Amino acid sequence: MQNMHGHDRAGTHGDTCRMRLASWNWGGRPHAGTVSADGRELTPLAVSEPERGALSLVRTLAYGDALPPPAGPRLPLEAVTLRAPLPRPRRNLFCVGRNYRSHAAELSTTVFRDAVAGADDWPIVFTKLPETVVGPHDDVRLPGRAVSEQIDYESELAVVIGRRGRDIPRSRAMDHVCGYTVINDVSARDVQVRHQQWHLGKSFDTFCPMGPWIVTADELDGRGLRVRGWVNAELRQDGNTRDLIFDIPTLIETCSRGITLYPGDVIATGTPSGVGMGFSPPRWLKPGDVVRVEIDGIGAIKNRFVQ
């Protein structure tokens, strides 16, 4: 394997990256480490910047280096508070709109029908600010009604980049993936329409719950994963990544055109049909609603929406 500066290092991506990487708080301090295969225990590792969470581990693997040694005994999952695996991404998250065929059909009946019409040649890409990211069980703060009255959910598979690259060809794109995590791309639809672009409506603080951890690419194939989302106890979204219009290699190729991707960058791959905007009348989130997003092979995040 080559490190992100292009120099060969001992070991391979497959030798070092088969695991789950997590971030959590315990004993009043942040920690980062690995998760047992059954998801019940966590092992803290001696990372230099635990407040940065699993980002330091992703970067370590980018160099082909071994992970740091354990920094303490294993902990039961219920004894810790999980944080987002990447508590503060180094820069904006790359996000893809209208990337499931079912969701594209759903959007054709909404105010976004003109924005997504004829967009089959290239992915629609927008960004969310790093401050949107919160943990897998944290509250999501609804803005005041004067700001937005149309808050929506989007259940998504997110790709975590594990190797630096620019102008990455589709044929080599998967060499640059460290793993996958779950996000909810929370959206203020009226703000999107008001400003005729998506950045502001996607970027309110807490609008990107993430977790519960990163599952590495040699443990999980991003193709053929079931993606589901519930509002309270009602299943609203039930899709499969086989339905992606633009697959993961194409998204990496697109986002890296003239732009360097770094270890720890995140690409959210889009959402299936069943978002609140797609109902007639629309079904916006309100205070007290709980949204659960689950992806096969990774796990689930569950967040309460509060005023």
Residue, then its C-alpha position, 0 to 999 in steps of 0.5 A: m500500500q502507498n501512504m497518502h504522500g505516495h510512498d510505500r509502507a509496510g502492510t496493506h489496507g486489507d491487513t490493517c483495516r478489517m475492523r470497526l472504528a468508534s469514538w466515545n466518551w467515558g469517565g468524563r473524557p473522549h476516547a477512540g478505538t475499536v469495536s468487537a465483532d458482536g458490537r458489545e465491547l469497545t477497546p480504547l486505543a492510545v491515540s494522540e488526539p482522542e478528541r478527534g475520535a476515529l479520524s486519527l485511526v483512519r489517518t493511521l491506516a492511510y499510512g499503512d501503519a498498525l493501529p496504536p496499542p490498547a489504552g485500557p481494558r475493554l468496555p461494555l457498550e452500555a457503559v459509554t456514550l457513543r460520539a460520531p466516529l468523526p466528531r468534527p470532520r476536517r472540512n465539509l461533507f460531500c453529499v449527493g442528491r437524488n441518487y436512488r431511482s425511487h427517490a428521483a421519482e418521488l422528487s418529480t412530484t415536489v417543488f424540486r422537480d425542475a432542479v433534478a430534471g435531466a440530471d442523469d448525466w452527472p451526480i448532484v453534489f452539495t455540502k454540509l458544514p462540519e458543525t452539522v455532525v452529532g453522535p448516533h444518539d444525540d438530540v437534533r435541534l430544530p430551528g425556530r419556526a421563523v427560520s424553517e417549518q419544513i424539517d425532513y429526514e434522509s437515511e443514508l450510507a456514507v463513505v469514509i475516504g481512507r487514502r488521499g487522491r485527486d482525479i481518482p479513476r472509477s477503476r481505482a476508486m475503491d482503493h481509496v475507501c476506508g469504510y462506511t457509516v450511517i448518517n441522517d442528512v437532515s434538511a430544511r426544505d423551505v430554506q432550500v427553496r428560499h435560497q435556490q441552493w441546498h447548502l444553507g438548508k442542509s447545514f444547520d447545527t446538529f443536522c447530520p447525526m452519524g454513527p454508530w461507528i465506521v465499518t471498514a471496507d474489507e469487512l463490508d461491501g457497500r453494494g446491496l445494503r438495505v437502508r431503512g428509516w423510521v419516524n417514531a415507530e413507522l417505517r418510512q424508508d426501505g431501500n437498497t444501495r443496488d438502486l443507486i443511480f451513480d454507484i460509489p466508484t462513480l461518486i468518488e471519481t466525480c468528487s475527486r475531479g480536480i479536488t484532493l480527497y483526504p483520509g477522513d473525508v465523507i461522501a454521503t451517497g443519497t437517500p431512498s424514497g419515503v422522505g417527508m417531502g414525498f408524502s401528500p400532504p408532506r409530513w415534516l418533523k416536529p418536536g419530540d419525533v424520533v428518527r431511526v436509521e439502520i443499514d445492514g452490516i453497520g448498525a443504527i442511529k436514533n435521534r430525538f428532534v427537540q425545539 
